[in-house]
């Protein structure tokens, strides 16, 4: 990005090219659009089946660390926004933080929606899983408070050790943020394999997000040399590709199974409702073999 900030004399100046502003706005709105199919599918199915809360937790906490790490790294811009820059001029220099913040909000909303439609069974295993899901939600809230407190504490440091303290905070939060893509999709891959189908997980949302992960890996690695970001992003892209392949395989297998059983073709009602799962089918993994297949 063609950005410049002059400091030291109390004067701040940003210059962000029109192309970078357009790219930043595209990423912000594109991030939100990627999650819309997931919201719609969760609301339509009214079920959490197929969604990995562990994967959502890892993704949410990792992106929240990334958000505050980026704020620490660009704190001079925030101070310039507070003291000298106009509101809109300030936003030009914080488009990256806006994009990360939108991603954190969207992931959190997926978690809340899936949790609100959580369907417990009358088994000890289901009750324990439900309790762990709520525990994960509360730990996310705790992480919000703790990481924000860490960032504020580092930024409020003064004196000779201030710079080293800020560097420690940036690297600590940044390390979690950079490494979390390594395992972001691992729990979801396991969940999809266990259920033998995507369930209430939106394949369209995954498909929309797949190019973005590849773009991040390419631009950060080949153009900016940020390999600590690019390599985990590349691994996340591979995992996402595996997850998409699994979802399509189970969907196609489900359609073929329905065709073999003589299911009616072209009936929209076949695609609107989630499969009617018996009480043990979620744990035994028959979701992909149902006569009713989504997406």
Secondary structure as UniProt FT lines:
FT   HELIX           18..45
FT   TURN            49..50
FT   HELIX           53..73
FT   HELIX           75..83
FT   HELIX           87..92
FT   TURN            93..94
FT   HELIX           95..116
FT   HELIX           124..155
FT   TURN            160..161
FT   HELIX           162..179
FT   HELIX           180..182
FT   TURN            183..185
FT   HELIX           186..195
FT   TURN            199..200
FT   HELIX           203..218
FT   HELIX           219..223
FT   HELIX           227..260
FT   TURN            261..262
FT   HELIX           269..272
FT   TURN            279..280
FT   HELIX           281..284
FT   HELIX           287..289
//
